[in-house]
Amino acid sequence: MADRKQTLRLGFEGHLRKVDVTLPATEATPWDADSKLEIVGTEVPRLDGHLKVSGRAKYTFDVALPGMLWAAVLRSPHPAARIESIDVSKAEGQPGVKAVLAVAKPGDTLRFAGQDVAAVAAERPEQARDALALIEVRYTPLPFVVDTEGAMRDKAPRVHEAPITERRTEGDEPGKAKAGGMQGNVRALPPNERGNVDKALRESDVVHEATYVTQVQTHSALETHGVLVRWDGDQSMTVWASTQGIFSVRDEMAEVFGLAPSKVRVITEYLGGGFGAKFGASAPGSRLGFIAGELSRLARAPVKLMCDRHEEHVCTGNRPDSRQAVALGGRRGKLHAIDVVAHGTAGIGTGAGVGRNAFSLYTRCPNARVRAHDVFTNGGPGTAMRAPGHPQGAFALELALDELAAKMGVDPLKLRLDHDEHPLRSMQLRQGAERFGWDELRKRSAQLRSRNTRVRKGVGVASSLWGDFGRANAAVATCSVLRDGTIELKNGVQDIGGGIPTVIAQVGAEVFARPLSTIRVRYGDSDYGPSVGSGGSTTTSSVTPAVRNACEQARVALQELAAKQLKVPAGEVRWDGDGTAHGGGGSITFGQLCKKIDGEAIVATATRPATYGHEPMAFPGSKFYQIAGAQFAEVEVDTWTGVVRATRVLAVHDCGRVMNPLTLRSQINGGVIQGTSYALMEERVLDGDLGRMLNPNLESYKILGARDVPEIEVMLTEVHTGANNTGAVGIGEPATVPTAAAIACAVYDALGVPVRSLPITPAKVLEALGMIPGRPA
Amino acid sequence: MRYAGPDMDAVLLHVNGEAREVLDVSPTTTLLEYLRGPAGLSGTKEGCAEGDCGACTVVVIDPDAPGGPRFRAVNSCLLLLPLLHGKHVLTVEALSQHGGQHGGQHGGDGPGHHPVQQALVAALGSQCGYCTPGVIMSMFEACYRGDLDAPWKLDDQMCGNLCRCTGYRPIREATQQIAGLRPDDRFGAALAEVGPSTSATLRYAFEGRGGTPSQSFWIPGTLSELWDLMDAHPELRLVVGATDLGLDVTKKGERFPALASLQAIAELRRLEHADGRWSIGATVRLADLEDATAQALPPMARMLRFFGSRQIKNSATVGGNLCNASPIGDLAPVLLALDATMVVAGRSGERRVPAGEFFVSYRSTALRPGELFVRVELPDPPANARVVAYKVSKRREMDISAVAAALRVDVDGGVVTAARLAFGGMAATPARARAVEAALVGQPWSQASCDAAAERIGDDFTPMSDHRGSAWYRATVAGNLVRAMFDDTSQCAMPGLPDRPTSMVGTAGSSSVHHP
């Protein structure tokens, strides 16, 4: 069938316009600004809330099978070592032990403390842990380096002898170019440049240069990584996994064990968070899928392998650190040049870039250049973490911008507005500033500074950008209208917590004009059809258009059935608000009509096409819609102790069509909370002498607690993008990009001196003040 | 009620109203392991197994709490199973009338939910939902508390439940809805049925096999029984709340051969305040000490507010905190400043040790073999005293202090007549700043005197650098706290803490403090 043209009304409030798009023939007509929706866009509480509050939601950690064994993994105590010998025989006869596996072999080089060495499966978890102690391994320790700066030195121990391939997951931004070669432990990532930055810096009348440092952050999902493997014969298996990518688990297990992907069933009924670290059956730094699968094969019993909190910190991924040398040039009150040279470590892994902020946010600055580098160290590998690179990049860029603004004597907000050409973000910045009280609060900060008060207040603002990377043909949704009137919607997507099943149900209820109670959503199981991972803020924009297409197609079939019953042409059937079909003077209720279904159900299966619109603005360098956001933060600082408290955050965000304001605000709250935590508390500490993590727990690796949460206000700026048929785009990542940056800017506003290193601890605040704060005599 | 058998006792406990007898498990099995394993109750989650995240929170009825039986939210990951002997445990599964009947993703719409469950659903307090069962049980305690009358108490109630997704604001809203509701339901009835004290004693032996060691666990009912145990088992380790010892079990895999809980010895849990003196028993729970001192002894309550989560304070005891003799040990500076006396006892009788002599060196106390710390006594500060306590750390609650301080001066006629300035985190043991004290005594009570005395902090301490703070930072903050003391006691001689969190670790006042 031929494509068809359609005119849609797209854009955002005050900037709506008619746009012609070309749609595949099978595509539902996109919901646009003129669509009047009844259920999509309303505050529907999470459908699974009742299960979660009663302890009935089953997570991977909770699944118990008859005869199930528990696995435990022996991990390298050395940050770098060669394995001379490994003897597992003494573990084999231990009480309850059913299988032992040497994961590493003699001659293997271990590159971080925590790497897999061997594993045991036993009847009880403590038996497995006890048996690990009897595995005899001889190591030859090798020179190592765990700090980023040390690793950059000429004579630093080499972490990798040979160039390594990049590990990419669905959590990474799509479409990055290839990285350059390695020099020592340093590998250049693809640079970005426009204009002539060196020349522009020479031309500038004000230049601000400084280095900004960010820490390694761990994902710290409350449920640790884990898998449970059960072989169903020799050629198929069922895997329960705490994963944000059911199909990435399927593919990995199929590849590792030489199975057809269709023979691997993966189930994730519920999942206790992921934030980018839970793609594939394995963790970035531990072959969990292989270990559990192999032990299960050896023991001929199901094997469960759950990481403990220590392992979770050490080998399941992290947000790489960064050292960003930033030079900004100002000329005649305008931003003239942006230059960023970044080095960061993802440990033994790759991906220490600093996001798109510096290059793609202030596009009215004519000269910009970002050169980022991976620095290899003997630490656990980094991996995608909620907006990979962006919070790091935002922190350096936005704080540097404020420092430049101070040198140039201009308001930081004005400097941003002058150089941001995204019409929606400009509106967000203006409306946000008004609601936040930007001008008055900036004056208050200045007054407190000039009076040298013990407690200061400050405000800051930072921007967010992300792309709508919603994937075409990835999610296959099935809609079944059953004879009993139930509408069953199936897709194998996992719910990382964002609430996708609720939104799927809303789409079904909308299309059929049926109550939510008649919609049944089946998800969290590869048997329900292919889907996307919960990464890149793509779940809603990849899955809901497929669901809608399936529903619309089933509805066409239902309409034909109604036409037959009402004895009118299908085109004359009209549906009312409760799903009753009218035509030719007669009517038939939804329930009556479903009873007329020939067979058990009307079934339709569909996916979604590639994106076909991007109003009002595309993501730089691509055809994807650009998601805009801005956050304003207020802090309070005790200059005598250095304690910083984030008191208020205003988050202004766009996420295309608002599918469900409740789940949307919930995700924005979460982004702000994680960003605040990143700004003020979290930091992985590696001991330089031992090469091990000093705080692999939640006692001294601090994440934000209930008392530390700022007041969070959410402002939603809805956009009709034309990108897909529901108009959904993502929010998970955009919501955390600017928070830490805005807080850092606010601390600068409060103190008058910047803290250029995250997390902004009390000690760093006092050190930035540079002295015991004196009180005027 | 005594569950004695002829040779050996079983651990007897009630889980969700059902009596359970436990015989054949190691006494270092945690309550969480028991619930999720043999008891088949997977609603309670494991997030860290270290008492830091609260996902494992359950509620235990404490029959011996001051003022009568009460619900306590506790971390089940740290509690050793025999500590629950004779107790009632409630898990999330107990709350729904129809809990456990349905599974899967479509297991019902929530009729029969407890009000705390309804409130959390309505507030959208779950995202991934993994922290939710623990949140529910902390809210459950809140629901039956009668004293949640200030915003900070709600924060305090919920601060031990970490959420990584979104939940703190909706959780706070939901908690506000149900706090102090005390519905007239089967749970309230169960509370009323519990006798004033079960004093359940226990002799529990676990016979090791196949490489696992034999272990014993006792709950003696009197001190003289305890002396016998200590004589017979030199390796005996004492435990009550297990918030410290439990970590050795879950993180280091320790299988202690001989353990004794002091929970049934009534005299150790006495908390008295009469005739200007406090007597605080070794097994008084920190939550109860915080309640008792909130109005009457604010410096103590100030230190306890951010000391630990509600769950930890519901389990941890005064004796446990003092006897592990941490160099930071937040309570110790308060005791030093308030001139407390530690009372220790052995078979031959009691001995009194000034607090300043109790902390001998790094993690070591003046306790001799065969001795037990039984209580701490301290006088109310005199009317002319000004006392303020500080805990400075990165995160407010449940964070180990970079610096803890309790600062006291006695002022007569505008002149400092005595000073007791005690710090934690500045040396190998909690200690007083004698040089700063000397610089203050005899001086007029003024900001200038404090500023001048603060300069002497370097004479008292050479703090160390670690990842909680550099030596420079610690010394700087310690000096600044001495400066802050004047301001912070200017409105009130013993200030409490503000109702809402602020960046100030100092005053009860607002951020309007300034020095033009």
Interface residues (C-beta under 8 A of the other chain):
Chain A: P45 R46 D48 G49 H50 L51 K52 V53 S54 G55 R56 A57 K58 Y59 F61 D62 A64 Q94 P95 G96 R124 E126 R129 D130 S220 A221 L222 E223 T224 E269 Y270 L271 G272 G273 F275 D308 R309 H310 L448 R451 N452 T453 R454 V455 K457 I496 G497 G498 G499 P501 R520 V521 R522 Y523 G524 V635 E636 V637 D638 W640 T641 G642 V643 V644 R645 L662 T663 S666 Q667 N669 G670 I673 Q674 L680 M681 E683 V685 L694 N695 N697 L698 E699 S700 K702 I703 L704 G705 A706 R707 D708 V709 I712 P759 T761 P762 A763 L766 E767 I772 P773 R775 P776
Chain B: R36 G37 L41 S42 G43 T44 K45 E46 G47 C48 A49 E50 D52 C53 A55 T91 V92 E93 L95 S96 G99 G100 H102 G103 G104 Q105 H106 G107 G108 D109 G110 H113 V116 Q117 L120 V121 A122 L124 G125 S126 Q127 C128 G129 Y130 C131 T132 P133 I136 D155 D156 M158 C159 N161 L162 C163 R164 C165 T166 Y168 R169 P170 I171 R172 R209 G210 G211 T212 K251 G253 Y390 V392 K394 R395 R396 E397 M398 D399 I400 A402 Q447 D451 H467 R468 G469 S470 W472 Y473 T476 V477 G479 N480 L481 R483 A484 D487 P501 T502 S503 M504 V505 G506 S511 V513 H514 H515 P516
